[in-house]
Amino acid sequence: MLTIDGITVRLGGRPILEHASATIPKGARVGLIGRNGAGKSTLMKAVIGEIEPDDGQIGKPARARIGYIAQEAPDGAITPEEAVLAADVERARLLEEAETCTDVDRLGEVHERLLAIDAYTAPARAAKILSGLGFDEDMQCRPLSSFSGGWKMRVALGALLFSEPDVLLLDEPSNHLDLEATLWLENFLRSYPATLLVISHERDLLNNVVDHILHLQGGKLSLYAGGYDAFEKQRAERAAQLASAKAAQDAQRARLQDYVARNSARASTAKQAQARAKMLAKMQPIVALMEDPSLSFEFPSPGELRSPMITLDGAAVAYGDAPPILQRLDMRIDADDRIALLGRNGNGKTTLARLLSAQLPTVEGAMTAPGKLKVGYFTQYQIEELARDATPVELMTRAMEGQAPAAVRAQLGRFGFSGPRATTKVEKLSGGERARLALALITRDAPHLLILDEPTNHLDVDAREALVQALNDYTGAVILISHDRHMVELTADRLVLVDGGTAREYSGSMDDYIDFVLGRNPPKKQRAPTPEKTASTNRAKTDAKVRFIKSELASTEKSMARLEASLHEIDQAMCEPAKAPAHLVDIATGDLLVQRSQVSDQLAKVEAEWLALGEKLEALKNA
């Protein structure tokens, strides 16, 4: 049992945890959640003893091994496999002793213990964990110094999982993982036999792995039974109860205040008024659940742009003179597309994103895009590269050079930066606030296409929900790379698998893909297509045509509305000159008639096109 008993932790004089208490049963699987900056990591550091509480205490099981990833990622000439194996300190010590021991009796004890801890199968177990985290055989044998920081943190996670501590503490373990490794980790943790405390903002992980939610808010801890969905339901019920109780208390307070105000001056009722005044003074206010009104995402609407936005025709992309990373790319992106890129890290998802954002050129084939296409491209590097000594207002003013201060403030306001938040230095912003600021910066020009590469790494659950809502309200196209499958499922309607040096449409659903990654429906040997498969392929082609026609219909409807508005303005200028729009005031009536005839002809053509598209759509639906 892990007991947190009334602990208080202050950092820089500011209370982070205040008399926080919770009891975590032995073997419980607990998800620790809370808003960014609430103190989740601080609590974990207090549990492992890295931070000493100012008050209260933490009780831990006697002789229990507590596992937590160190802040410093492993490095050096050792391989990932060696680093993971070294995490089992007892095994390493016994193997070394077995090499040097000359006492026959002691040597027997050593070998007996090595068998008991399953030491000789350890390399196979280590390889299995590393494979699940995305390391192929070649990568497992390379020196750690050749890997990026993200991959080194995967090794640290693998070492922690391999050591099998009695209490496993994980702080955002999926931040450095792709979707495939996240699914493997979730499967691994689901069967982990000891106590688990994990900080995570992944809805699916919290629903599928944990059996309790430990909610940190306002320095206090509340333990809820069940996964995240159960917690949300209980929190909503509690919020409703608090709101009802607060309303009742406010009404009672108003009645008492009214009585005191009316009766204090009268001798006959002065004592009763004093008694009620004392009741008011003792009344403890009921505080409703805290909400953050500044938490918001609102992407500016882009201008009209006809489909297709981007077309790839036999394209290939490479870095410099190196061989192509991706080849044989045939792809079309329409104005209303919502595309999720699937595939393991290293397969080329980011490379494809950089190609589509025009950061990399094609080395073969062609990529076609209109000159006025505007792309907003988000990566984690943009968060790290924000000037730490600047404020959001200063950064946005530089990015929107020449724009009025009101326009700058409006763009910041779309992402929750108003009042003091807009003038707070970046170094004092939380990771989630920096991510929102980066999103505000890349969308300042109202892009037609948003490319988001892991946008949720620094966002808590509530912020992720706000981002999902904003993406669904956004009228442009979206390309998403994310290990958060809840977000993928709610925002994407096309899946593209980046694998084997190319990218192709994935015809299944996210559930199908998850089953495939976890080996629940391994691919079968290639056979001639069955009638069902042929029908499925035909349906996919029909769906693609339907999406295209719907996009064209939307475009023609916008054109019709624009032309009809022009006709109305011309008619108004001819019939009521005093109400004429400014751009038509000085135009002669004869010229207005010519202009009206031209607009009318254009409208007739667009209406004919709209009718033809509608007939095609109806035919496809009935096919």
N, C-alpha and C positions, 0 to 999 in steps of 0.2 A: 504494500500500500504506500502511495506517495501522498504526503499530507502537506498542504500549504496553509500555514496557520497565521493569519493576520499580518502578513508581511507588508512592509512599507519600503519602497526604494525611491530615493531622490537622486536625480542626476542634474548637476549644475544648479542645485537649490530648488529645482522644480520637481514636484512629486509625480512619479510615473505610475507607481503602484501604491495604493493607500488602503492598508488593513485588508488586503486581498486574502481570501480563504477559499480552499477547495480540497476535497478528498478524492483521490483517484484510486479506485480499487485495483488490486493486483490482477494483471492480465487484461485490464481495460484497454480499449483502443480509442484514443481521445484526439479529436481535432481541435486545436487551439486557434480560434479566429478572433478577429477584431479589426477595426479600421487601421489604415496605415498610421504609424506613429503612436498606436495605443499602448505599446510596451510589451508585445508578444516576445520578441527576441530578448528583451531585458529579463522577462520572467524565466525564460529558458536558461539564461546565463546564471540567474540566481539558483536555479535547480541544480546545475552542475558545479556550483561553488565559485564560479568566476567573478560573481558580484555578491558582496555581503549585504544582506538586507539591513536597513537602518533600524528596523523594528520587526518583531515576529520571528518565526522560524520555519524551516522546511524539514520535515521528517522523511527519511528515505529508508527503504528496507535494508536490514543489516546485511552486509557483505554482498549487496547487489552490485552488479557491474552496470554502470550507466554509460551509454554510448552517445556521442555527440560529435558532429563534424567540426574539426578545428578550423579556425579562420584562415590559416595558411594552407594552401593547396600543396600536395606533395610535389616534389621536383627532383631533378638530378638524373643520374645515369641509370637508375634502376628502372625496370619495366613496370607497366601496370600490374601484371601478374605478380611480380615480386612484391610490389607495394601492398597489394591486397593480402597476400599470404602473410606478410609481416604483421598484419593487424591482429593475428592470433598469436599473442605474445607467448602464451604457454606452449604452444606447438613449436614455435621458433626456439624457445629455451630448451625444450626437451630434445629436439633434434640435434642441437649443438652439444648437449650433454651426452647424447648417445654416441657422438663421434669421438668424444674424449674420455668417457668413463671407463675405468679399469676395474671397478668393483663389480663382480659378476652379479651379486644380489641386487645391487642398485640398478645395474643395467637391465635386469629383468623387470624391475619396477617401472623403469622408464619406458620400456617397450610396451608393458601392460597398459600404462597410462596413454601412450600414443595410440594404441588400438581403441581404448575407451573413448577418446575424443575424436576418433575417426580421422586421424592425422594424415593417413596415406591417401585418402580420397580428396584431400583438401585442394590439390591443384585442379582437379576436375570441377569441384564446386566453385572455385575462384573463377575459372574460365567461363562457367555457366553464368555467373553474375555479371562478369564483364561483357559477355556476349549480349545479355539482355539489355545492358546499358549502351550498346552500340559499338563495342570494340570487336572487330573481326580478328582472325588469328594473327595477321600481320601486325595490326595495331597493338595487340597484347604483348608483342615482343619488342616494340620500339621503346627507346628511352623516354622517360617522362618529359625531359627537357625539350622534346620535339613537338609537344602538344600545346594547344592554346589553353588559356585559363579555364575556359568552360569544360574542356575535356579532362583537365586535371581535377576539377571538382567532381566530375563523374567518377574518377578513380577513388577520390576521398569517400564518396558515397558508397562505392563498391566495397571498400575496405571496412567501412562501418557495418554494412549489412553482413559481410562475411564474418565479422567478429561476434555476431549474435549476442549482444548485451542483454541483460535482464530487463533494463529499461531503455528503450530506443527513442532518442529525441531527434526529430528531423525538422529543420527550419527551411521551408520552401524547397523541398527536395527536387521538384520538377522544373525549377527555374532554368537549369542548364540542360534540360532534356528535350528531345523532340517528341512528337506524339507517340511514336512507336516505343521509345524507351519509357515514356510515362505510363503507357499501358502495361508494359512489363513490370514496372515498379509497383503499380497498383495491384497486379496479380500476386507479386511477391509479398507485399505487405498484408494482403488479405489472409494469407496463411501463416503470418509471423506469429510464433507461439508465445511471446512475452508481452510485457506492457509497452504500449506505443503512445507517444505524445508527438503529434505532428502539426506544425504550423503550415497551413495550406489555404489557398484561395480557389482551389480547383473543386468546383461543385461535385463533379463525378467521383473524384477521389474521396471526398468527404462522405458522399452517399454510399459508395461501394466498399469502403475500408473501415471507417470508424463506427463505434457503437455509442459514443458520447461526443457532445460538443461542449467545449469549455470556452465561454464567451467572455472576452476582456473588454470592458467598456467603463470609462470614467474611473480607471484605477481599480475597479472591482471585478471579481470573477463570479460567473454563474455557470453551473454545470447542468446540461440538458441531456436527457436520454435520447438515443437515436442518431441518425445521420443529419446532414444539413437540411434536407427538406422538412424533416420532423422539427428541427430547431426553428426554421422559418415559420412553421405553423404555430409552434408554441409562442414564439416571439410576437407574432401578429395577435394572438389571443391575449397575451399579456399587455400589449400596447393598447388593445381595445379596453381591457379592464382598467388600466391606468388612466386612460382618457376619460372613461366613465366616472371613475373615482375623483379625478381632478375636477371634472365639471360639477359633480355634486358638492365637492369641497368649496369650489369657487362660489357656487350659489349660496352655500351656508355662510361663507365669509361675508358675502355682500349683504345677507340678511342681518348678521351681527353688527357689521359696520353701520348699517342704516339705523338699527335700534340704538346703538351707542350715540350716533349723531343726533337722533331725535330726543333722547331721554336723559342725556348727561346733565342738562341744565335744570331739570325738574327735581325738586327735593324728594318728591314721592317715588321717583323711579331712579334716582341717582345710584343707589346701591346695586340694583339690577344691572344698570348700565356698566358700572365698574366691574361686576362679575363677568359680564360678556366681554368687556375689554380684556380681562385676564385670559378668558378662553381664546380670544383672537391671538394674544401674545404667545400662548402655549401651542397653538395650532401649527403642526409641522407641515409645510407645503408639500404636496404630492407633485413630483416632477415627472412629466411625460418622458418617454424614451427619446434620447437625443437623436436628432437627425441633422445631417449636414446640408444646409440649403445650397452651399456653394458647389456641391458635387454635381457637375453637369457636363455633358458633351453635346455639342450641336454643330454639325458640319455645315458650312455655308453651301447653299444650293448652287451648282455650277450652271453655266450658260448652256444653251441647246447645242448638241453636237450629234450628228447623224451617225448611225451604225454603218459599217463596223468602225470601232475606235482604232483597233490595232489588228493587223493581219500578219501572221508569220507563214512564210511559204518556203518550206525546205530549209529553214534557217539553222545555223550553227553559231555557237558563241564560245569564246575562249578568252583566257587572260594572256595578253601579249602574244608571244610566239609559241606558247605551250599548245599541246593538242586540245581540241575542243572538249569542253566539259559536257555540253549538250549538243546533239545533232538531230537532224530529221524532224525539226519542229514545225508542225503544221497546226496553226491555232488561230482562232478568231475571237476577239473580245468585243462584245456589243455594249451599247450605252447603259443597259440595265442589268448587266451580268453581276453575279455574286459568286466568285470562284474561290475555292479553298485549294491550296497546293498541298498535296500529301507526299510522304516519302521521308526516309531517314535523313538525319543531318549528314551532309557530305555528298548527297546525291545530286545537288544542284538547284534546290528550291530558291535559295538566295541569288544564285547566278541568273536564273530565269527572271526573277523579280528585277534585278539590275538591268537585264536586257530590255524588259518591257518599260522600264523607267528611263531608257535611253542613256544609262550610265555605262553600258558596254555596247560595242558595235557588233553586228553580225559579221562572221568571217566566211560564211557561205550562205547561199539563199538570200532571202530578203525579208525585211520587216517594213510594213507600210503603215503610216499613221498620219493623220492630218496635221498640218503645221500649227494649227491653233489648239491642239490637244495639250491640256495642262494636267500634269501628274503630281500627286502628293505622295512621297515615298517616306515611310517611317521605318527606322531601325533603332536598335538599342544603342548604337554608337552615338546617335544624336543626343540622347539623354546624357551620356558621359561627356560629350563635347560642349554642353551648355556652359557659358562663362559663369563661373561660380560667384564672382563679385558683382554681377549685373542683376537687375530686377526684371520681372516679366515685361513691365512697361518699356524699359530700355531696350530689351531684346526685340520686342515686337515693333517698336518705333524704327529701329535699324532695318528690320526685315521689310517693313511697309514704308520705305522711304518716300517722302512726298505726300503721304496720306495724312488726312486731318487727324488730330488727337482723338476725336470722337470715334472715328473708324477703328483706330488702334484699340481703344477701350472696348468697343463693341466686339471685336474679334476675341479679345481676352475674356470678356464676359461670357462668351459662348462656352468657354471651358472652365468656368468657375472662378476666374481671377478678377475679382472686383474689390473695391475698397482697399484695406491694408494688404491683402494677398497680392495685389498687383504691384506693390512697391516693396515686397519682401525679397531679400537677396536669394539667389538660386541656392546658395550653400545652405540656407536654412529651410529650404523646401524638402518635403518628404519625397521618396522615390516615386510615389504615385502622382504627386503634384508636378514633378519634373516631367513625367511621361505625358501628362495632360498639356503641359507647356509646349513640349516638342510637337504634339499633335496640333496644337493651336498654330504653331509656326509653319508647319508644312501645309496647312490648309488655308493660309491667309489669302491666297489667290483664287479660292473657290475651285479646286481642281475637278476635272471631269472624271478622273480615275484615282482612287485611293489604293495604294499598295502598302499593306501593313505587315511587317515582319516581326512576329512575336510582340504584339502591342500590350499584352496583359501581364508581363513579368513583374511589374512593380505595382499592379493594381489589386486592391482588395476585392472581395466578392461584390460589394455594392457598386464599386466603380466599374467592375466588369459588366454588371447588368446595365448600368447607364450607357456604357460603350455599345453594348448590343442594341439597345434601343436607338441610339444615335445612328448606328450603321443601317438599321432597318428604316429609319426616317430619311436617310441620305438618298438623294435622287440620282447620284452618279453611279459609276461602276466600282466594284470592290474586288481586290485580290488579297486574300488572307493567308498568311502562314502562321499557324498557331498550334500549340500542344493542348490548348483548352478546347476539348471537343464539344463542350456545352456551347461555346461561342460559335464553333464551326457549324453545329447542327442548327442553331437558331438564325444564322446569317447567310450561309452558303446554299446555293441551289445547283451549283456545278462543282464536281470534284475532279481535279486533275492530278494524276499520279506522276511524280518525277522519279524515274527509276531506270536503270539500264542505259544511261546516257541519253535519254530523251524524255519527253513529256507527252502523256496521252490522256484522253478522257477516261475516267473511271466510272463505269456504268452502274456499279452497285451503290448502296447507301453507306452511311458512316458505320452502321451496325455491321454491314457486310465486311467493311474494311477492318474493323476492330476484330471480328472473328478471324479474318485472314491473318492479321498480325499475330494474334495469339495462337494460331495454328488450329483453330476450330473448324476451318474449312480449307485445308491445304489445296493448292492448285493441282488439278489432275493432268495427266498426259494429254497432249494436244490431239483432238479428234475432229472428225468432220462435224461441222455445226449441226446440231439437232434442230428440228422444226421450232422447238421452244426457244433455242438460242437465236435462231434466225429472226423469230418474231420479236425477241427482246432487242436485237440489234436494230430492226426496222422501227421499233417503237422509239428507241433512242434517237434515231435519225429524224423521225417525225417530230419528237419533242424539240430537237434543235431547230427545225424549221419553224415550229410554232413560236419558239422564243424569238426568232429573228423577225417573223411577221408581226408579233406583238410590239417589238421594238420599233419597227417601221410605222406601225399604226400610231403609236404614241408620238412619234416624230411628226407625222402628217397632221395629227390632231392639234399639236402645238402650232404648226404652220397655219392651219385653218383659223385658229383663235387669233393669231397675230394679224392675218389678212382681214378677218372680220372686224377687228379693232381699227385697222387702217381705214376700212370703208366707213365705219361709223364716224371717225374723225373727219374724213373728207366731206361726208354728208352734213356734219355739223358746221364745218367751215363754209359750206355753200348756203345753208338754210339759216344759220344763226352765227354770222361773222363775229359777233361780240364774244361768243363762247369758243371760238376756234382755238385749237392748240397753237402754241407759239410758232412752231415750225411751218404752219400753214397760213399764218396771218397775211403775209404779203404776196400770196400767190393769186393770180387772176383766175376768174371763174372758168374761163376756157381751158386753162392749164389744169385746173382741178378736175374738170370733166375728163380730160385725157388721162390724168393720173388714175381717176376712178375706174375708167375702162380697163386700164392695164391691171390694176389690182383685182378687179372682178374676173378678168381672164385667168389670172394666176390662181385665184380661189377656185374657179371651176375645174382647173387642171388638178389641183390638190384634192378636191372633193372626189373627182373621178378616180384618182389614185387610191384614196381612202376606201372607196366602195370596192375597188378591185381587190385590195388587200383583205378586206372583210370577207369577200367571197372565197378567197384562197384559204383563209383561216377556217371558215366554216367547212370547206371541203376537206381539209386536213383532219378536223375534229370528227367528221363523219366517216373518214376512211377506215 
